Amino acid sequence: MPPEPGLAARLATRVVLALRASWPFAAFFIGFFLVWEYSVVIFKIPGYILPTPSQIAAHGWADIPRLLDYTLITGAESLIGYALAICVGVPVGLAIAFWKPLQRTVYPFLVSLEMVPKIAFAPLFIAWLGFGLLPKVVIVVLVCFFPVALNSIHAFGSLSDELTRFCRSTGAGPLRTFWKVRLPAALPQCFVGFKYAALNATVGATIAEFMGSDQGLGFYIQIATGNMRPDLAFAGIFFLTLLGLALFGAVSLAEKLLIPWHITLRRH
């Protein structure tokens, strides 16, 4: 019987498999940036209209200290607001799912409020709360709260009556049924809301910084655009994209750790 491969061998195998699976993705983006680079040169597009990726990289690297500083600021706004949205949205969704009066009153109100563009509230919060961290966090909470709450309502209210009666027939009380059955069954749908909210977190922070701020990536992009520096604006967008991908990746990792048994994860 051959010996089991060591940890280093298993890690190397996983890296090779990951590279094999991701090469089409990498090839597409390399091709995209090559087409962008040479199209600007061939068609002689002025740099103040559309810079080349090499110009964006060079000028962004020259301004890397400020970009990193503003990335940390926008990241803190997004992360704090996202965490608060989950801490508030999940209990609200849980309460609405289990209490009929809230389903007839609060739930229609949340659905109606979700249809209102959140950017409409940004100037109000800036006027009420000033230009500091608080209004940015509040706007991120507002943007992230509704996906979390609405998906939590659907998740906790979707357990079938048959399964509920079966749990009662085994002698399990409401609390044990919740922890052993209802919560695990609700987590996949909850993570749909968590991931959707993660995509919106940096959007909310950027909107708030556009409306009124003197720091952050949204402020950086706005100033660069006003100064006719699209190269720096693209550099800010790049860091904003990395920030959003990092938050989404962290949520996806938490999903794999908490519900590895779910069919959508086992397929991958």
C-alpha positions in Angstrom: 0.0 0.0 0.0 1.6 3.3 -1.1 2.2 5.9 1.7 -0.2 8.8 1.9 1.2 12.0 0.4 2.5 14.6 2.8 1.1 18.0 3.5 3.4 19.8 1.1 2.4 17.4 -1.7 -1.3 17.8 -1.0 -0.9 21.6 -1.1 1.0 21.5 -4.3 -1.7 19.3 -5.9 -4.4 21.8 -4.8 -2.4 24.7 -6.2 -1.9 22.9 -9.6 -5.6 22.0 -9.8 -6.5 25.6 -8.9 -4.2 27.0 -11.7 -5.7 24.6 -14.2 -9.2 25.6 -13.3 -8.5 29.4 -13.4 -6.4 29.7 -16.5 -9.4 30.6 -18.8 -10.2 33.4 -16.3 -6.6 34.7 -16.3 -6.3 34.4 -20.1 -9.4 36.4 -20.6 -8.2 39.3 -18.4 -4.7 39.3 -19.9 -6.3 39.5 -23.3 -8.7 42.2 -22.3 -5.9 44.4 -21.0 -3.7 43.8 -24.0 -6.6 44.8 -26.3 -7.1 47.9 -24.2 -3.4 48.8 -24.2 -2.9 48.5 -27.9 -6.3 49.9 -28.9 -5.5 53.2 -27.2 -2.1 53.3 -29.0 -3.5 52.3 -32.4 -6.5 54.7 -32.4 -4.4 57.5 -30.7 -6.9 58.1 -27.9 -5.7 61.0 -25.7 -4.6 60.0 -22.2 -7.0 62.5 -20.6 -9.9 60.5 -22.2 -8.7 56.9 -21.8 -5.3 56.1 -20.4 -3.6 52.7 -21.1 -3.3 50.1 -18.4 0.4 50.6 -18.2 -0.1 54.4 -17.5 -2.7 53.6 -14.9 -0.3 51.1 -13.2 2.7 53.5 -13.3 0.8 56.6 -12.1 -1.1 54.6 -9.5 2.1 53.1 -8.1 3.5 56.6 -7.8 0.5 57.5 -5.6 0.4 54.2 -3.7 0.7 55.6 -0.2 -2.4 57.7 -0.5 -4.3 54.9 -2.3 -3.5 52.5 0.5 -4.5 55.0 3.1 -7.8 55.7 1.4 -8.4 52.0 0.8 -8.2 51.4 4.6 -10.7 54.2 5.2 -13.2 53.0 2.7 -12.6 49.4 3.9 -13.3 50.4 7.5 -16.6 52.2 6.5 -17.7 49.2 4.5 -16.8 46.5 7.1 -18.3 48.3 10.0 -21.5 49.0 8.1 -21.7 45.5 6.8 -21.2 43.9 10.2 -23.9 46.2 11.7 -26.3 45.3 8.9 -26.0 41.6 9.6 -26.3 42.1 13.4 -29.5 44.1 12.9 -30.9 42.4 9.7 -30.8 38.8 10.9 -32.7 39.4 14.1 -35.3 41.5 12.3 -35.7 38.8 9.7 -36.0 36.2 12.4 -38.6 38.2 14.3 -40.7 38.8 11.2 -40.5 35.1 10.1 -41.9 33.9 13.5 -44.4 36.7 14.4 -47.4 37.1 12.2 -48.2 40.7 13.2 -44.8 41.8 12.0 -45.4 40.0 8.7 -48.5 42.1 8.1 -46.9 45.5 9.1 -43.1 45.6 9.1 -42.5 43.3 6.2 -44.6 45.3 3.6 -42.8 48.4 4.9 -39.4 46.9 4.3 -40.3 45.8 0.8 -41.6 49.3 0.0 -38.5 50.9 1.4 -36.2 48.5 -0.6 -37.7 50.0 -3.8 -36.4 53.5 -2.9 -33.0 54.2 -4.4 -30.6 54.4 -1.4 -28.6 57.2 -3.0 -31.6 59.5 -2.3 -30.9 59.2 1.4 -27.2 60.0 1.2 -27.4 63.8 1.2 -29.8 63.7 4.1 -27.5 61.6 6.3 -24.6 63.9 5.3 -26.6 67.0 6.3 -27.8 65.4 9.6 -24.6 63.7 10.7 -21.8 65.7 9.2 -18.8 64.5 7.1 -17.2 62.0 9.5 -17.3 58.3 9.7 -20.9 57.9 11.1 -22.9 59.0 8.0 -20.9 56.7 5.8 -21.5 53.7 8.1 -25.2 54.5 8.3 -25.5 54.6 4.5 -23.6 51.3 4.2 -26.0 49.8 6.8 -28.9 51.0 4.9 -27.6 49.6 1.6 -26.7 46.2 3.2 -29.6 45.8 5.6 -32.4 45.0 3.1 -30.8 42.1 1.3 -29.8 40.6 4.7 -33.3 41.1 6.3 -35.4 40.0 3.3 -33.3 36.8 2.7 -33.4 36.0 6.5 -37.2 36.3 6.4 -37.4 33.9 3.6 -34.8 31.6 5.1 -36.3 31.2 8.5 -39.9 31.0 7.2 -39.2 28.3 4.6 -39.1 25.3 6.9 -41.9 22.9 5.9 -44.7 22.1 8.3 -44.0 18.4 7.9 -40.5 18.8 9.1 -41.6 20.9 12.0 -44.2 18.3 13.1 -41.5 15.6 12.8 -39.2 17.5 15.1 -42.0 17.8 17.6 -42.8 14.1 17.4 -39.2 13.3 18.4 -39.6 15.3 21.6 -37.4 18.2 20.4 -38.5 21.5 21.9 -38.6 24.8 20.0 -35.1 25.9 21.0 -33.5 22.5 20.1 -35.5 22.4 16.8 -34.2 25.9 16.0 -30.5 25.1 16.6 -30.5 21.6 15.1 -32.9 22.0 12.2 -34.2 25.5 11.4 -30.9 27.4 11.6 -28.9 25.0 9.5 -31.7 24.9 6.9 -31.8 28.7 6.8 -28.1 29.3 6.5 -27.8 28.7 2.7 -30.5 31.3 2.0 -29.1 33.7 4.6 -25.7 33.6 2.8 -27.4 34.6 -0.4 -28.3 37.8 1.4 -24.8 38.1 3.0 -23.1 37.9 -0.3 -25.4 40.3 -2.0 -24.9 42.7 0.8 -21.1 42.3 0.6 -21.3 43.4 -3.1 -23.2 46.5 -2.0 -21.1 47.5 1.0 -18.3 49.2 -0.9 -21.0 50.8 -3.2 -22.7 52.4 -0.2 -19.4 53.7 1.2 -18.4 55.2 -2.2 -21.8 56.9 -2.6 -21.4 58.4 0.8 -17.9 59.6 0.0 -19.1 61.1 -3.3 -21.8 63.1 -1.4 -19.5 64.6 1.2 -16.0 63.5 2.3 -12.4 64.6 2.4 -10.9 61.1 2.4 -11.6 57.6 1.1 -11.5 56.0 -2.4 -14.8 57.7 -3.5 -13.3 61.1 -2.6 -10.1 60.1 -4.4 -11.9 59.1 -7.6 -14.0 62.2 -7.6 -11.0 64.5 -7.2 -9.0 62.7 -9.9 -11.9 62.9 -12.3 -12.4 66.6 -11.6 -8.7 67.2 -12.2 -8.9 65.4 -15.6 -6.8 62.5 -14.3 -8.6 59.4 -15.5 -5.4 57.4 -14.8 -5.6 58.0 -11.1 -9.4 57.6 -11.2 -8.9 54.1 -12.7 -6.3 53.3 -10.1 -8.9 54.2 -7.4 -11.5 52.0 -9.1 -9.0 49.2 -9.2 -8.4 49.4 -5.4 -12.1 49.7 -4.8 -12.7 46.5 -6.9 -10.0 44.7 -4.8 -11.7 45.8 -1.6 -15.1 44.5 -2.8 -13.6 41.2 -3.9 -11.8 40.8 -0.5 -15.1 41.3 1.4 -17.0 38.9 -0.9 -14.2 36.4 -0.7 -14.3 36.5 3.1 -18.0 35.9 3.1 -17.7 33.0 0.6 -15.0 31.5 2.8 -17.2 31.7 5.8 -20.0 30.0 3.8 -17.7 27.1 3.0 -16.7 26.7 6.6 -20.2 26.9 8.1 -22.2 24.9 5.5 -19.7 22.7 3.7 -22.5 20.1 3.3 -24.7 22.3 1.0 -25.1 21.0 -2.5 -24.0 24.3 -4.2 -20.6 24.0 -2.4 -20.2 20.2 -2.9 -20.6 20.7 -6.7 -17.4 22.8 -6.7 
